[in-house]
Amino acid sequence: PNELRGVVWRLLCEVPQRRSARPALYTRMEARTELTDAVRQIRLDVGRTYIGHQRFEGKDSVGQQQLEAVLRAYSFHDPQIGYCQGMGFAAGLLLMYMSPEDCFHVLTRVVGEQLRQHYHPSMAGLLADADLLQRALELHLPALAAHLSQYGMHPLMYATPWFLSWFTSLPSWESVLHFVSCFLLEGVTAVFRFGLALFEAMQPELLALSSVEQLLPFLQNPPARLTTPAVLLPLVRALPVER
């Protein structure tokens, strides 16, 4: 149920334990006022996050203020990572279901530990997993993989937001929420599971496209009818993906 999502997500990320272990961490980080490069970029990006969403509408909105506070606090807490642009959409989604402090602690788990090499400036984890996603596509849907390769299409060209922004660009918000629940339970394996399911749903139409100019926009912005839970979730459940 939607009203329990935030509760479950907090438990999956051990937020109560993290808050107990370091009770003043968020307060101390959020109170810092240094104007770093990361903070400057955060302030530029906050206004471009969830455009049109009532909670984030206007620089004085609760959503924008909380989002900036959480991202600033994380950048001070973990200067090696600092801030990566995909974090804003992930954090913004979390803030729809929990407090800024709880959101911060979820980020310490996911960004700071589970996907650290994806959000690191080197993006070594992202580069490796994009190649792994390409190999998984070749195994699961070889005809589609060959078709995309024919036009020089690599997952880095369209799948980066899947890893860094948690599929928040999908037009079906209900599917995004299902993904986040799966992701916080399984980790990065969920990205492969949902990614391959999305490829499978898109395959018939992608095979009919014959140029980069047609393929790339379709991959970056799949039609809503192909991203609904009714379409994606049966495909996700049928995939025996293991890390």
C-alpha positions in Angstrom: 0.0 0.0 0.0 1.2 3.5 -0.9 0.9 4.7 2.7 3.4 2.1 3.9 6.0 2.6 1.2 8.1 5.1 3.2 7.9 2.9 6.3 9.1 -0.2 4.3 11.8 1.7 2.5 13.2 3.1 5.7 13.3 -0.4 7.2 14.9 -1.9 4.1 17.7 0.7 4.4 18.1 0.3 8.2 17.3 3.9 8.7 16.3 3.6 12.4 19.6 1.9 13.2 21.5 4.5 11.3 19.8 7.3 13.0 20.4 5.7 16.4 24.1 5.1 15.6 24.7 8.8 14.5 21.8 10.8 15.9 23.1 14.3 15.1 24.8 13.5 11.8 22.1 15.0 9.5 21.6 18.1 11.7 25.3 18.8 11.7 25.8 18.4 8.0 22.7 20.3 7.1 23.8 23.3 9.2 27.0 23.8 7.3 27.1 26.8 5.0 30.2 26.5 2.9 29.6 27.4 -0.8 31.4 24.5 -2.5 31.3 23.6 -6.2 28.9 20.8 -5.3 26.5 23.2 -3.5 26.6 25.6 -6.5 25.6 22.7 -8.8 22.9 21.5 -6.4 21.3 25.0 -6.4 21.3 25.1 -10.1 19.8 21.6 -10.4 17.1 21.7 -7.7 14.9 24.0 -9.7 15.1 21.6 -12.7 14.0 18.6 -10.7 10.4 17.3 -11.0 9.3 20.3 -13.0 5.5 20.5 -12.9 5.2 18.6 -9.6 3.3 20.7 -7.1 5.6 19.8 -4.2 8.6 21.1 -6.1 7.0 24.1 -7.8 8.9 27.4 -7.1 12.2 28.0 -5.3 10.3 28.6 -2.0 8.4 25.4 -2.2 8.9 22.8 0.6 10.1 20.3 -1.9 12.9 22.4 -3.3 14.0 23.6 0.1 14.1 20.0 1.5 15.8 18.7 -1.6 18.6 21.3 -1.5 19.1 20.7 2.3 19.4 16.9 1.8 21.7 17.1 -1.2 23.9 19.7 0.5 24.1 17.7 3.7 25.1 14.6 1.8 27.8 16.4 -0.2 29.4 17.6 3.1 29.0 14.2 4.7 30.7 12.4 1.7 33.0 14.8 -0.1 34.5 12.0 -2.2 31.2 11.6 -3.9 29.9 15.1 -3.3 27.0 15.5 -5.7 26.1 13.7 -8.8 23.2 15.0 -10.9 21.1 11.9 -10.9 20.9 12.0 -7.1 18.3 14.8 -7.2 15.6 12.8 -8.7 16.3 9.8 -6.4 16.3 12.0 -3.3 13.2 14.0 -4.5 11.3 10.7 -4.8 12.3 9.6 -1.3 11.2 13.0 0.1 7.7 12.3 -1.1 7.6 9.4 1.3 9.8 10.3 4.3 11.5 13.1 6.2 14.7 14.9 5.0 16.7 13.2 7.7 15.4 9.8 6.8 16.1 10.5 3.1 19.6 11.5 4.0 20.2 8.2 5.7 18.8 6.2 2.8 21.3 8.0 0.6 24.2 7.1 2.9 23.2 3.5 2.4 22.5 3.5 -1.4 24.9 6.2 -2.7 27.5 5.8 0.0 27.7 2.1 0.0 25.6 0.0 -2.4 26.2 2.1 -5.6 29.2 4.1 -4.5 31.2 3.4 -7.6 28.3 4.5 -9.8 28.0 7.9 -8.2 31.8 8.4 -7.8 33.2 11.0 -10.2 35.0 8.2 -12.1 31.7 6.4 -12.5 33.6 3.2 -12.7 30.6 1.2 -11.4 28.3 2.7 -14.0 30.7 2.0 -16.8 31.1 -1.6 -15.7 27.4 -2.2 -15.3 26.5 -0.6 -18.6 28.7 -3.1 -20.3 27.2 -5.9 -18.1 23.7 -4.7 -19.2 24.8 -4.9 -22.8 26.0 -8.5 -22.3 22.7 -9.4 -20.5 20.7 -8.0 -23.4 22.8 -10.1 -25.8 22.0 -13.2 -23.8 18.3 -12.5 -23.2 17.2 -10.7 -26.4 19.9 -11.4 -29.0 17.9 -10.1 -32.0 17.3 -6.8 -30.3 20.9 -6.5 -29.1 22.2 -7.1 -32.7 19.7 -4.5 -34.0 20.8 -1.8 -31.5 24.5 -2.6 -32.1 24.0 -2.2 -35.8 23.2 1.5 -35.1 26.0 1.9 -32.5 23.5 2.0 -29.6 25.2 1.3 -26.2 23.4 1.4 -22.8 25.5 4.4 -21.7 23.6 6.4 -24.3 20.2 5.9 -22.7 20.4 3.8 -19.5 22.5 6.0 -17.2 19.3 7.4 -15.5 18.1 3.9 -14.8 21.1 3.5 -12.5 21.5 7.0 -11.1 18.0 8.3 -11.0 16.2 5.0 -10.3 14.0 5.0 -13.5 12.2 8.2 -12.4 12.0 9.2 -16.0 9.5 6.5 -16.8 6.0 7.9 -17.7 4.3 5.3 -15.4 4.9 6.5 -11.8 3.4 3.4 -10.4 6.1 1.3 -12.1 8.8 3.7 -10.7 7.5 3.0 -7.2 7.5 -0.7 -7.8 11.1 -0.4 -9.1 12.3 1.5 -6.0 10.8 -1.1 -3.7 12.6 -3.9 -5.6 15.8 -1.8 -5.8 16.0 -1.1 -2.1 15.4 -4.8 -1.5 17.7 -6.4 -4.1 20.2 -3.6 -4.9 21.5 -3.1 -8.4 20.2 -6.4 -9.6 16.8 -4.7 -9.8 18.1 -2.3 -12.4 19.0 -5.2 -14.7 15.7 -7.0 -14.0 13.6 -3.9 -14.8 15.9 -2.9 -17.7 15.6 -6.2 -19.4 11.9 -6.2 -18.8 11.7 -2.8 -20.4 13.8 -4.0 -23.4 11.4 -6.9 -23.8 8.4 -4.7 -23.8 9.9 -2.3 -26.3 11.5 -5.0 -28.6 8.8 -5.3 -31.3 8.7 -1.5 -31.9 12.5 -1.0 -31.5 13.1 -3.7 -34.2 10.9 -1.6 -36.6 13.0 1.5 -36.1 16.0 2.0 -38.4 18.1 5.0 -37.4 19.7 6.5 -34.3 17.4 9.5 -34.6 14.4 7.1 -34.2 15.9 4.6 -31.7 17.5 7.0 -29.1 14.4 9.1 -28.3 12.4 5.9 -28.0 14.9 4.3 -25.6 15.2 7.5 -23.6 11.4 8.2 -23.4 9.5 4.9 -23.9 5.8 5.2 -24.5 3.6 5.1 -21.4 1.6 2.1 -22.6 4.8 0.0 -22.5 5.8 1.0 -19.0 2.7 0.3 -17.0 2.9 -2.3 -14.1 0.5 -4.5 -16.1 3.1 -4.7 -18.9 6.4 -4.6 -16.9 5.8 -6.5 -13.7 5.0 -9.9 -15.3 8.2 -9.6 -17.3 10.2 -8.5 -14.3 9.0 -11.5 -12.2 9.9 -13.9 -15.0 13.5 -12.8 -15.1 15.8 -15.0 -13.0 18.5 -12.3 -12.8 21.3 -12.7 -10.2 24.2 -10.4 -9.5 
